[in-house]
Amino acid sequence: MAKRKARRIREEQPEQYSLQQMSLEDILEEYRAQTEAAAPPEPESYPLTLEPEPDGVASAEVTEPEEEAPAYPEAEPDGEGSPEEEEEHAPVSELPPEEPAAEEPAGEEKSSVPLEMIEGFDEEDDFYAGAVEEGAFDDGEEEPLPLGDPELPPDIEEETKKKRAADKNKRRRPFNPLSALRGGLVGLLAASSWRREQARTQPPPEPEDAELEMEPRKAAKHYASQMPSLKLRTIMAAVMTLFLAWLSLSVGFGWPLPGSLAENLRAVSLVCLSGQVTVMLLGLDIVTSGVMSLSRGRAGAESMIALSGLTALIDTAVVALTGDLSRGLPFAVLPAAAMTFALWGAWFTGRGFYDSFMTYYRIDEPNTVSSEELPGREYRGLIVSRREGKGFIRRSEEPSLAESIASRGFLPMAAGAFALALAIALGSGDMGAFFHLLALTTGLCASFGWLFSYPLLFARTARHLMLDGSVLAGWTGAREIGRSGQLVIKDTDVFPTDTMEITGIRLLDKSNKEKIIGYTGSMLSTAGTGFSAVFTELMRRRNAVLRQVENFTVGEGGAKGVIEGAEVRVGTSGYMHLSGVKIPEKLRTGSALFSAIDGELAGVFLFRYRPEESVRRALLQLRRARRKPIFAVRDFSIDPSMIRREFDVPTDGFQFPIFQERYELSAVGTEEGGPAAGITGREGLDALVELSESGRSLYRIGTVCAWACLVCTVLGAALIAAPCWLGRWELVSAGRVLLYMLLWVLPPLAGSLLLRR
């Protein structure tokens, strides 16, 4: 019954039938079944007999010349056998020679299904002992021999067990740690060689598309997700750094310490070591970034912090081993403080980018501010154009000036720190102080402002611009705005679209009113004035359509062109007078636009501008900043006298070029301009001036703070040379050096207060 059930399971689930699950008896049965199925039945004169092999294992042999059997996979001997395998092979090898093996009933096959699929099987029972159920051979056939171990006398069984245990211990190899280590190293080297070969044979990666970048909302969420972790790590690192600063200041200035720390400075150094390691683990991502940047040849501020931490660890280890505290406490507090300021700066960076990218995401109709080369001008100018700012997020994430200086100056600073430490140690004759000096010089190179000054300034600027509905493209945008000497002002900057309206219309030929309005609107649309949007709405209400304008030219106060063969002129009263068009005295007014067809006055359009107070404040701000904006306006009515009259602002210093130059300047950057330096969400001169002045202030203060970090390093190296040479270690204690480096954090803190609020 068990055999039939096992055979049925094997036929229904052939994928679970594997050679590894078969016993020796099952393998023999499968071999017999496949041989009988593949070859014709053998004659009765050649019976199959079992003859013992020299090693005691029975094997099947035929008295007639053997036929070549199909090859089957054989298990390779590994030199070690498990107790279960020995118990499986033992009964076959120890069968008494006088008992012949019983023949299997015809048509029966052995099962090799997994043990857990046989009903009634217990893992603790012997598989072979329970393989045959009672009553399975009740059909009168002779019951086969049991597959378990034959019953042996107690003395022989005990001797057999001892022999098996001895053979097993003989095959077991003793553990050799050197061999295991050698094998592990060989494996690592082989894997590394294989990876290098794979990298060498791989095709070069495709160049990254510079136009592809993360969406603003997704980028904002990315930085927002990092801020809670950065804030927590910054607080924990600051607490540990304050503790290290208290220990360093207490030892440096002779302040009392609690407990045994006052008498055992060696214990204080070990406490400083544990504190530094804790802070470095909190900023492990910065350390990892520094090491990877150094390995790729792009070392920067992170690499300097990692180098400073390594030299401080070596200095502390030397002090702990030698117990020599004559030179003072190790400089473990310097890299710890640098790491704390770096984490703080990373949090400010995340907040600034979140404010900028979320503001950019909420802007429906962005106005891109870019720095462009102005025709006929020496300086570059800022121009606002209605287009999307492609590459804005990538430009925002470019490194700041402080990071660029740290990257370019890493090798000179690192080499200078090593050379200075070696020179002082050799010159003073105290080579034991080399590691102490190296920790001091590299600690001075890891200025606290490298990764802190610009993020602090940028976060404050981004928050201010967010409230104004504008964004700045990081340090790159601030640099382009700060270096732009001119500010180009267009029509909608002075008078946004919703501040202009038509108050009256006078048509001299009312029978052709659609023609007169259409001709005038076509001329204004071709000229691109700010007033054209208002006139387009008038054309829609009067069922007028745009016409094609030919031979379009611009003059002072107006323009002319040819529409459907007729010469059309549009402009102010002064332009009409110069063009020879007569205007009745009663129709002459300053706030009017005149239209003439073929030299005859055809229509008069009265309009009104509503000056905004925000634009007036922006104009006054430009005067106080001594900026000389260029009014590249196309509106025929906007001139210096009109600006003085409407906004009550002096126009001294404001540039009003001739109309031909205005058209050239205002056309720059409208279609394919330069990359975005900033983006505003609304029209008006105040938004442009606010973005311009904020970027300019960030550029100036950020530049001062970046160079202050380099001055801190160079000046500090010059100040410590003499005391270290003379052995006055109390003047260059860890606490005093910490205070010196903290003084150079004041410029960015003060600069953040000077930025626009």
Buried (B, 14 or more C-beta within 10 A) or exposed (E): EBBEBBBEBBEEEEEEBEEEEBBBBBBBBBBBEEBEEEEEEBEEEEEEEEEEEEEEEBEEEEEEEEEEEEEEEEEEEEEEBEEEEEBBBBBBEBBEEEEEEEEBEEEBBBBBBEEEBBEEBEEEEEBBEBBBEEEBBEEEBEEBEEBBBEEEEEEEEEEBEEEBEEEBEEEEEEEEEEEEEEEEEEEEEEEEEEEEEEEEEEEEEEEEEEEEBBEBEEBBBBBBEBBEBBBEBBBBBBEBBBBBBBBBBBBBEEEEBEEEBEEEBEBBBBBBBEBBBBBBEBBEBBBEBBBBBBEEEEBBBBBBBBBBBBBBBBBBBBBBEEEEBEBBBBBBBBBBBBBBBBBBBBBBBBBBBBBBBBBBBEBEEBBBBBBBEBEEBEEBBBBBBEBEBBBBBBBBBBBBBBBBBBBEBBEEBBEBBBEBBBEBBEEBEBEEBBBBBBBBBBBBBBBBBBBBBBBBBBBBBBBBBBEBBBBBBBBBBBBBBBEBBBBBBBBBBBBBBEBBEBEEBEBBEEEBBEBBBBBBBBBBBBBBBBBBBBBBEBBEEBEBEBBEBEEBEBBBBBBBBEBEEEBBBBBBBBBBBBBEBEBEEEBEEEBBBBBBBEEEBBBBBBBEBEBBEBBBBBBBBBBEEEBBBBBBBBBBBBBBEBBBEBBEBEBEEBBBBEBEBBBBBBBBBBEEBBBBBBBBBBBBBBBBBBBBBBBBBBBBBBBBBBBBBBEBBBEBBEBBBEBBBEEEBBBBBBBBBBBBBEEBBEBBBEBBEEBBE
